[in-house]
Structures are given as structure tokens and as C-alpha cells.
């Protein structure tokens, strides 16, 4: 809605694995069905968990 365009950084997105059941971006986006996955960047749940650990616990490794 409006002129602002937001992009999700795939390197930092874990699809909210480790935080929420449904990705927050999908919950808060005012326009339904506009958040799509990058077809060149398909990650399974294990890969998303690994990314979550690296992003949120890197200081403890």
C-alpha cells in the first residue's frame, strides 16, 4: 500500500523458524499473498534452523 517497497534479505530470513509458527512478514503485510519465496533460494526446515542458530547464537559459538 503506497509507494514504499520492502524487501526481505534471504541471507537473514529464517521464515521465523525458532520464533513463530507463521512468518511475521505474512502476518503483518496489509496486502495478502504478496510475500513470495525466492525460487532460486528454496530452503528446508533444517537449513532454516541452521541459519537461525548462526544468526542468533553466533556469539556463543
Secondary structure as a PSIPRED ss2 file (coil, helix, strand):
# PSIPRED VFORMAT (PSIPRED V4.0)

   1 X C   1.000  0.000  0.000
   2 X C   1.000  0.000  0.000
   3 X C   1.000  0.000  0.000
   4 X C   1.000  0.000  0.000
   5 X C   1.000  0.000  0.000
   6 X C   1.000  0.000  0.000
   7 X C   1.000  0.000  0.000
   8 X C   1.000  0.000  0.000
   9 X C   1.000  0.000  0.000
  10 X C   1.000  0.000  0.000
  11 X C   1.000  0.000  0.000
  12 X C   1.000  0.000  0.000
  13 X C   1.000  0.000  0.000
  14 X C   1.000  0.000  0.000
  15 X C   1.000  0.000  0.000
  16 X C   1.000  0.000  0.000
  17 X C   1.000  0.000  0.000
  18 X C   1.000  0.000  0.000
  19 X C   1.000  0.000  0.000
  20 X C   1.000  0.000  0.000
  21 X C   1.000  0.000  0.000
  22 X C   1.000  0.000  0.000
  23 X C   1.000  0.000  0.000
  24 X H   0.000  1.000  0.000
  25 X H   0.000  1.000  0.000
  26 X H   0.000  1.000  0.000
  27 X H   0.000  1.000  0.000
  28 X H   0.000  1.000  0.000
  29 X C   1.000  0.000  0.000
  30 X C   1.000  0.000  0.000
  31 X C   1.000  0.000  0.000
  32 X C   1.000  0.000  0.000
  33 X C   1.000  0.000  0.000
  34 X C   1.000  0.000  0.000
  35 X C   1.000  0.000  0.000
  36 X C   1.000  0.000  0.000
  37 X C   1.000  0.000  0.000
  38 X C   1.000  0.000  0.000
  39 X C   1.000  0.000  0.000
  40 X C   1.000  0.000  0.000
  41 X C   1.000  0.000  0.000
  42 X C   1.000  0.000  0.000
  43 X C   1.000  0.000  0.000
  44 X C   1.000  0.000  0.000
  45 X H   0.000  1.000  0.000
  46 X H   0.000  1.000  0.000
  47 X H   0.000  1.000  0.000
  48 X H   0.000  1.000  0.000
  49 X H   0.000  1.000  0.000
  50 X H   0.000  1.000  0.000
  51 X H   0.000  1.000  0.000
  52 X H   0.000  1.000  0.000
  53 X H   0.000  1.000  0.000
  54 X H   0.000  1.000  0.000
  55 X H   0.000  1.000  0.000
  56 X H   0.000  1.000  0.000
  57 X H   0.000  1.000  0.000
  58 X H   0.000  1.000  0.000
  59 X H   0.000  1.000  0.000
  60 X H   0.000  1.000  0.000
  61 X C   1.000  0.000  0.000
